[in-house]
Amino acid sequence: MTSYEAIFRRRSIRKYKNDEISPAMLEKIEKFGEDAIGIRPDIQVKWKIFRKEENQLKGLFRVDAPYYVALYSEICEDYRKNAGCLMEQLSLYLFTKGIGSCYQGGAKLKKDQEKDLELVMIMAFGYPAEPLERDREAFKRMELNRFVKVHGNFGKVQRKLLEAARVAPSAMNLQPWRFVVTDGKIHMFVKKPGKIGYQMQQDFNLFDAGIALAHMLVTAEEQWFDLEYQKLDSILEKDFPNNMYVGSLLILNESEKI
């Protein structure tokens, strides 16, 4: 199974067996994380894999799993989106190896010390004690017409990319992303949170945007679409009362792909 196929079959796993993952497999998982490429390869990140008895978690909505992986990042522009993009690629990779995972958005480590880096997200993982996958029809997600506006060509490339983004997981399944399609470009936005808990929800929204971007980039690689992620000054200069601009995917050589 490929990571692209995993996009449409993966589900969050909240019940795990206590079976050990082999050292060789753990080494492969660690290497995959280190080799993964996000939207900002220049951002410094660090992965840490640990067993539950090695480090205690605190916070809400924790899942009891035999293994956890923590992702740290330097704090800079786009770092949460980049972290979401990286960790979702790892989650899809785990699925292809028969390993389940679940984001721990409300969890923190009691012992958390990484100089100059912020703990962005923790993910539980291990061999599942419940079904690992689901049918494509089982995804509870909005239809494309609920979060996509089209102002130009909407062909097979755009549909495949956005369908992959549509099924992406998000905190509380809020699906905060919104897209505007123009000729050769897909512009991504996230909804601005309400006043209560604004910063926390905004952080989650940006991380979730990275998850959706990961689905689109994995799809592009599988389908041989040529994409380039950019933040366009012409959009950055505008003020959107209800949404925040995330970035744009430029579809290169589009006419050859449709």
Secondary structure, 3 states (H helix, E strand, C coil): CCHHHHHCCECCCCCECCCCCCHHHHHHHHHHHHHCCCCCCCCCEEEEEEEHHHCCEEECCCCCCCEEEEEEECCCCCHHHHHHHHHHHHHHHHHHCCCEEEECCCEEECCCCCCCCEEEEEEEEECECCCCECCHHHCCCCCHHHHEEEECCCCHHHHHHHHHHHCCCCHHHCCCEEEEEECCEEEEEEECCCCCCHHHHHHHHHHHHHHHHHHHHHHHHHHCCEEEEECCHHHHCCCCCCEEEEEEEEEECHHHHC
